[in-house]
Amino acid sequence: MDDLTGFQRDLLYVIAGADQPSGQDVKDEIEQYYSAEINHGRLYPNLDTVVNKELVEKGQLDRRTNYYDITEEGEEMIENRREWESQYID
């Protein structure tokens, strides 16, 4: 996970915690955490990055809407990150 930005890592967590969210669902959820509007120019290139790294799968719900789903490798990366964090946090 050391090659991801914090934003990309946050996207993984959001996707892992949802059932095949659309890009808009991810955007809505991440905006609540960041307390700021996230524009498409920031969101979708970062989603593409985690897809290209095979941490997230991208599928199509309909002609205009994609969904995102965490992969086994993405889940493993989150678990490894949480184990690493736990050594520093009670």
Helices and strands as residue ranges (DSSP letters): H 6-16, H 23-34, H 40-52, E 56-60, E 66-70, H 72-86
